[in-house]
Amino acid sequence: MDLWDEGPKVQGSKGPKVLPAYTEGMSLLAITRQPLRAEALAADLERQVQSRGEGCGGICTFLGVVRATHQGRRVRHLEYEAFEPLALKSFARIESEVAREWPAAAIAIHHRIGRLEIGEASVVIATAASHRAEAFQACRYAIERIKQIAPIWKHEFFDDGEAWVEGATADVDDEAARQRARDIAACA
């Protein structure tokens, strides 16, 4: 499949057709139970940014996936839960912070909830800017802030038990937490 295809091609009764991308009709900030596709979200963001300022010179994507082990234990699967209205407000806050810190950058964040198997994407972040440095930094900043402030919880299921992973712990207005995220992003 071409990186910028709208969706997978399937054989229908009248020949091949293109299915709509999972992002069709979705906001650039979303919580979903559907499998995530970084290329579809990046394409949506790129189309939006092309007409602004210097246009889009760089797109950076981050795809968080379910790993097979955690702290030496074999993971069977994960289940994500979110307080969706507040998680979306957190994403909008991150979008606003990115706009203040990197004015030329735009961002999209989709996080999956429900049951996820090993290797499936749990979060996709796409950032686009006229220059690559801003795209990289904004993307790294966003994942740090999601971990800090978004009310999303991970329930891990292992061969020998299960455990909840602590979710967001920072106050959204905590300037020290924002500065830690900026410092990490500066290394991107």
N, C-alpha and C positions, 0 to 999 in steps of 0.2 A: 504494500500500500504506500502511495506517495505520502510524504510527511505532512502535506497540507490538505489531503483529501478531507472531504466533509464527513465521510463515514465509510464503513466497510461496504464493499460491493457484494451483492448476493444475486443468485440466479432466481429470477421470478418467472412467472408463466409467460411474460412478454419479453424475456431477455434480461440482461443484467440491469440492475438499478443500484443506486447509491442510497444507503440508509442515512438518515440525518445523524449528524454528530450528537453525542450525548449532551453536548453543551447547547444545542439548539433551544432557544427560548429561555436559557438559564442566565442568571446574572453572572458577572465575573467574580462575585463573592457568593459562595454557595456551600451548603451542606447537602450531601446526596447519598443515597444507597446504591447508586449506579456505579459500575466500574469506571475508574478515572482514566483519561487519556491526555497525557501532557501535550501531545502534538495538536490536538483539537483546541485545547484551551489557549495554547500559545498562538495558534492561528487566529482565534477570535480576538485576542489582545492585540496582535500585530495589525490586524485590519483597523482597529480603533485608533492606534497610535500613528499610523502612516500619515494621517492628515493633520497632525499637530506639529508645530515648530519645525525642527529639522527632520522630522519623520522618525522612522524606526531603524536604527543602525545596529542594534543588538538585542537579542532576546535571551534571557537566562531562565532555565527551568530547574526546579528542584522536585524530585519525585521521591517521597518517603514510602518505603515498601516494608511489608511484614517480613521480618527475618526469621530464620529457622531455629535460632537458639537465642537465649537471653540469660546471661550470667551462668553459663554452663548447663542450662536446662533446655531440652528440646521442646520447642513450641509446636503445638498442634494447630492452633488457629488463634485469632484475636477477635474480640468484639469491641467496637467503639460505640460510646454513647456521648451525646452532647445535649446541652440545654440550648437548643437551636436558636431561639430569638437572641439570646445573649451572645452566643458564638458568632452570629452574623454581625452583631454590633461590635464585637471584638475585631472581626475582620475589617469592618468599616473604619474602626479606629486605627488599625494598622495601615490601611490604605491612606488615611489622612496623615499619619506620621511619616509615611514614605513620601507623600507629596510635599511635606514641609522640608524634609531632609534632602531629597533628590527631586527637585521640581520637574525635571525632564522625564522622570520615570513614571510608568503606569504599572499597575499590579492586578493580578487575578489570583484568587485563592479558592480552591475547592477541597473540601475535606469529606472523606467517606465515613459513614457510620454503618453499624450492623456488623455482621460476621464477615471476616476477611481471612482468606487462606494465605499460606506462605507464598511470598512473591507478589501478592497483589498490592497495588498502590493504596495507601491510606490518605495521603495528602499530595496535592500538586500545587505548586506555586509557579507562576510565570511572571516575570518582570520584563518590561520593554523600555528602552530608552534610546536616545539618539547616539549614545556612546556606550560601549560595553562595560566600562568600570561602574557606572551608575546602575546598570542592570544587575551585575554581580552583587554589588553591595546591598541594593534594595532587596534582592532575593534572600540573601543570608540574614539580613535584618528581620525580614518577615517571619522566617521559620523560628528564629529566636523569640520573637514577640508572641507568636502563636503558642509556643511552649510556656511562655510566661503568663499570658492573660486569657487565652481562649478556654471556656468551660467545656472541654472535651476530655473524656476519660477512656483509658484503655484497659480492658479486661483480658489478661493473658491466660491461655489454657495450655498446660504442659502435660507431658505423659504422667507426671507424678503429682498433679494438683493444679491449682489456679491462683492467680493473684491480680489485684487491681494495681495499676500503676498510677501514682499520684499525678493529678492533672495540674492545671494552672494554679500558681501560688502567689503571683505578684499582684499587687494593687495596680490597676490600670494607670493610675496617676503617679506611680512611683518613678521619680526621675532617675534614681540610681539604677533601676531595672532597665529603663530605656537606654541609659548610658552604657550598661553592660552589653546590650544588644548592638548599639552603635559601634562599640569597641570591637566586638566580634566581627561585625560587618566590614569594618575598616581593614581587616586582614584578608578579606575575600579577594 
